[in-house]
Amino acid sequence: MLDPQRVDLLLQYALACAAHWEGPRSAEDEASPGVGLTAVSLIRYVYCADLEHARRHGVAFTGARWTFGHSGVAAREVEGRIPPALAAIGALEGEEGGGGELTYRTDDRALWDRLDPALPLLVSRALRRAVREHGAETRALAASFVRARPFTRAAPGEALAFGLARAVEAPGAPEDDETARQRKRRREQLRAARAALTERRRTRGPGRIGQVRLFLPRYEPAVLAALEQASRLVAPRAEDAAVVIDPSVWRASFRSEEDVP
């Protein structure tokens, strides 16, 4: 069952992490501001936290019903919580890019410290790492979802079974039952590490844009043979073209092979 308070907390925490995000810097920039996040990016970050929680406990942290949507993971109930959750912390709304896509941003850099104690270490660590690596551009993060369970065991429109995540990935992190003193010490260490990283970036000059390495899936011989046969056919006119996907493809073994890089 959905826990709206947990959903709101994750949405707010993702925005708080984004307030500290530093992207590639130009030589004249003294500091990089936090980034604005779209609704799509916020939804992906909530799923990231739920997936990490499921790898330890076998269930989503928010209790949301995630499905195999048209453009990846989807949860209408999570999407519906975005406006009220971010309005509660006074998030700023704006538009970015030529398409005028709505984004959310906060300038409250102390928000992170206020929200962090309310989250399990397992969840907060996953969100911090994801936002630090991806910022506002979350397409690579979404690609990692579709290559791993429980997504590879579902077909379009089906609910994602988070119990599968726990069956595959054994937890290797320490337990997240920190005491208040331990959590405070960890926050102090994180702040010191972040300050040291900012200083290194300031003194080394322009940053480098990280490269995302993408892997092609392994196709079965039958799929390759069908593609070869299709390449010999006369291409239809654009207005007559149609793509038909056999529903059995979602249950094919190449989608669930564990040894694909």
N, C-alpha and C positions, 0 to 999 in steps of 0.2 A: 504494500500500500504506500502511496506517495506521502512523503513527509515534506510539506511546503516550506517549513522552516529550514530544513537542510538544503533544499533547492535554493532558497534565497541566499543562504549563507555561502554556498559555492559560487553563485553568480557574483555576489559582492566581493568575495575573496579573489576571484579571477580578475576582476577589475582593479582591486587593490594591488595585485601582483603586477598588472599591466602598468600601473602608475610608476613602478620602479624599473620597468623594462628599458634597456638601453640597446638600441640597434646599432648598425654600422655608422661610425661617425666620420664626418668630413674634417679636414685639417683645421678649419676655422671654428668648428663647434667646440664650445667649452664643455657642454653637457647635452645629453640627448633626453628629451622629455618622454614621459610615458606615452603609450599609444592608445588610440581609441579602438574598441572592439565592437564588431557587428554582432547581431543576434546569432548569426550562423557560428561565429567563432565562440561566443559564449556557450552555446549549446554543445559544441565539441569539447570545450573544457569541462563542462559538467559531466559529459559522458566519460571523459578521460579519468576523472575522479571516481566515478562509479565503477569503471572497469578495474581500476587499481584496487579498489575495496573488494571487488568480487574475486580477485586473484588470491586474496587472503581468506575471505569469509564466504564466498560463493553467492553473495547477493549484492545488489546495487546499494550504495550508501544512501541514496535518496528514496529508494523504493519505486522509482519511476518505471514505467513500461516503455522500454526502448524498442523500436522496430527498425526493420530494413526498409528505409525510405527511398524516395526517388533519387536523392542526391547524397545518400549515405545514412548515417544514424539519425533517427528522428524520435521526438517525444513531444507531442502537443502540449502536455501538461507542464513540461519544463519551459517550453517557449512562452506559454501564457504567464509564467511567473516573472519574466524579464522586466516588463514595465514597472510593476509594483515594487519588486525587490530593489531595483536600482533607483527608483524615486525615493525610497526610504533612506538612502544614503546621500541624496542630493547629487546624483550623477549628472553630468552634463551631456546633452545630446547635440550632435552635429552631423554634418555630411562630409564624406570624403570621396575622392575619386570622381571620374567623369560621370558615373552612373548615379551620383548623389545618394549613395547607400547610407542609411542611418547608422551612426556609431555612438557608443557610450564611452565616457571618459570620466575619471575623477582626478582632481588635483590634490586630494587629501592623502598625502604620503604616510600619514600616521594611521590610516585605516587598517593597513596590514597588521600592525601591532595589536590593534584592538580585536581583530577577527581571528587571528591565528590561534589563540588559546582555546577557541570553541571547536576546533577541528581536530580529529585524530591525526597523529603524526603521519600515518600512512597516506592519508588523503591530502593533507596540506603539502607534503613533500612532492607528491605527484603533480599537483597543480603548479607549484612554484617551478618545478623543472620544465613542465610543458610550456608555460608562459615565457620562461627565460629562453627556451630554444626556438619558439615559434612566433611570439609576439602577436601581431594582428594578422599575420599570414599563416593560416592553419590548414592549408591544403595538404601539406606533407603529413601533418598529424592525422588528418582524416584518412589518408592513404594507409597509414599504419593500422588503423582500425579495421579496414576491409581485408587486410592480409592476415588477421589473427582471429582466433575464437573470441567470442561466440558468433562473430559475423559470418565466418566461412561455413557455419552449419545452418544458416538460415537462407530463405528465399525472399524475394520482394514481398513486402506486406506482412511478413511474419514477425512475431516478437522474438527478441534476442534472449537466449537462455544463458544467464550469467553463471549458472552452476558449471558450465563447460569451461569457463576461464579458470576456475579453481582446480579442475581435474587435470589441466595441462601444465599450469605454471605453479610450481611449488614456491611458497613464500621464502624469501631469503633475508628479509629485512628484520630488524629487531622488533619486539612487540611495541605497540604504540600506547602503552599505559604509563606515560610519563607522570612524574609528580610535578606540582606547580614550580618547584625550585629547579628541577631539571629542564622544564620547558623554558623558564626564564633564562637560564644559562645558554640554552640552545639558540634562543632569539638573539642574545647578545653576540654569540659567536657568528651567527648569520649576518648580523649588521656589520661586524668587523670585517668579515670576508667580503661583503658587498662593497664596503668602503675601500678595501685594498684593491679589488678588481677595478673600481672606478678610477682609482689613482693610476693603475697600470695602463688603463686605456687612455687616460689623459696624457701620459708621458710618452706613449709609443706612437702617437699620431693616428692617422686614419685606420679604422678597423677594416677587417676583411669580411665580405659577405660569405657565410657558410654555404657549402654546396650540399644539396640533398641528393643522395644516391638512391636511384630507383631501380627496382629489380623487375624483370619481366616474369610472368608466371610460366610454369612448365605446362605445355600443352600435350595432350594425348595424341598418339599417331592418327586416330580417327579424325580429330579436329584439324590437324595439319593437312590430311588428305582432302577434307572437305574444302579447306581454304584454297588448296591447289586447284581443285576442280572448279571452284567458283571463279578463280582468276582467268580461266579459259573461256568463260561465258561472255557473251556480248553485253556490255554494260547497258542497262535500261535508261531511258530518259529520266531526268531528275523528278519530274512530276509523277512518274509511274513507279518510282523506287519505293521499296518497303523493306524493313528489317523485321524478321520474325525469329524470335528466340525460343527454341524448344524448352519448355519448363524443366525438362530433365537435366539441363545443363547446371542448374543450381545444386544438384545432388551429385555431380560428377566428382570423381576422386581427385582430379587435379586442383579443385578448390580447397580441399582439406588436407593435402599432403603436408606433413610436418617437417620434411627435410628440404623444402624449397628455401633458398637463401632469402 
